[in-house]
């Protein structure tokens, strides 16, 4: 692996999705690197506390929304109750939108942040 290929691999590892390399003519020692940057932003869903829903409702909806275990959903519900909110999911924007939509089905309050 050349030095350039190793550097490009490092860029891919930190989230650059598309890289291109154009070399000069044969014998030309210069090169030009064209980098098209599309960093995949990590988004997240926060769930807020309210005085309307029971623990059982919140736990059930969390399991449905984020496909977590009963124990994980209980921990998140307690965090929401005690701290006023909990960060419940990380992912791409469309995944966060889906999770938020499932939580909204029963009227839970969420926020998507990027």
C-alpha positions in Angstrom: 0.0 0.0 0.0 1.4 3.4 -1.0 1.6 6.3 1.4 -1.2 8.0 -0.4 -3.5 4.9 -0.2 -2.7 4.7 3.5 -3.7 8.3 4.0 -6.9 7.9 2.0 -7.7 4.8 4.1 -7.4 7.0 7.2 -9.9 9.5 5.7 -12.4 6.7 5.1 -12.0 5.6 8.7 -13.1 9.0 10.0 -16.2 9.2 7.9 -15.2 10.5 4.4 -17.4 8.5 2.1 -16.0 9.1 -1.3 -12.4 9.7 -2.3 -10.8 10.0 -5.7 -7.2 10.2 -6.8 -5.9 11.4 -10.1 -2.2 11.0 -10.9 -0.3 13.1 -13.5 1.2 11.7 -16.6 3.7 8.9 -16.5 6.9 10.1 -15.0 5.3 13.1 -13.4 6.1 13.1 -9.7 3.4 15.5 -8.8 -0.1 14.4 -8.0 -3.5 15.9 -7.3 -5.9 14.5 -4.8 -9.6 15.3 -5.2 -11.5 14.6 -2.1 -15.3 14.8 -2.2 -16.4 15.2 1.4 -19.6 13.7 2.7 -19.2 13.2 6.4 -22.0 11.1 7.8 -23.4 13.3 10.6 -24.4 11.3 13.6 -27.9 12.3 14.8 -29.5 11.5 18.1 -33.0 11.3 19.7 -33.7 12.7 23.1 -36.8 11.7 25.0 -38.3 14.2 27.4 -40.3 13.6 30.6 -43.9 14.3 30.9 -46.6 13.8 33.5 -49.0 12.0 31.2 -47.5 8.6 30.4 -46.9 5.7 32.7 -43.6 4.0 33.0 -45.1 0.9 31.3 -46.2 3.0 28.3 -42.8 4.6 27.9 -41.0 1.3 28.4 -43.2 -0.5 25.8 -42.8 2.3 23.3 -39.0 2.5 23.7 -38.7 -1.3 23.1 -40.8 -0.8 19.9 -38.9 2.3 18.8 -35.3 1.3 19.4 -35.5 -2.5 19.6 -33.9 -2.6 23.0 -34.2 -5.0 25.9 -36.8 -4.5 28.7 -33.9 -3.7 31.1 -32.5 -1.0 28.8 -35.9 0.5 28.3 -36.5 0.6 32.0 -33.1 2.3 32.6 -33.9 4.9 30.0 -37.4 5.5 31.4 -35.9 6.1 34.9 -33.3 8.5 33.4 -36.1 10.4 31.7 -38.1 10.5 35.0 -35.1 11.5 37.2 -33.3 13.9 34.9 -36.0 15.3 32.7 -34.7 13.8 29.5 -32.6 10.9 28.2 -30.6 10.4 25.0 -32.2 7.2 23.7 -30.8 6.7 20.2 -28.0 7.5 17.8 -28.0 7.0 14.0 -28.5 8.5 10.6 -31.2 11.2 10.3 -33.8 8.9 8.6 -33.3 6.3 11.4 -33.7 9.0 14.1 -36.8 10.3 12.3 -38.3 6.8 12.4 -37.5 6.4 16.1 -38.9 9.8 16.9 -42.1 8.9 14.9 -42.6 5.7 16.9 -42.2 7.5 20.2 -44.7 10.2 19.0 -47.3 7.5 18.2 -48.4 7.7 21.9 -47.6 11.4 22.3 -44.1 11.2 23.8 -42.0 14.4 23.4 -38.7 14.0 21.5 -36.0 16.1 19.9 -33.7 15.1 17.1 -30.2 16.6 17.3 -27.3 16.5 15.0 
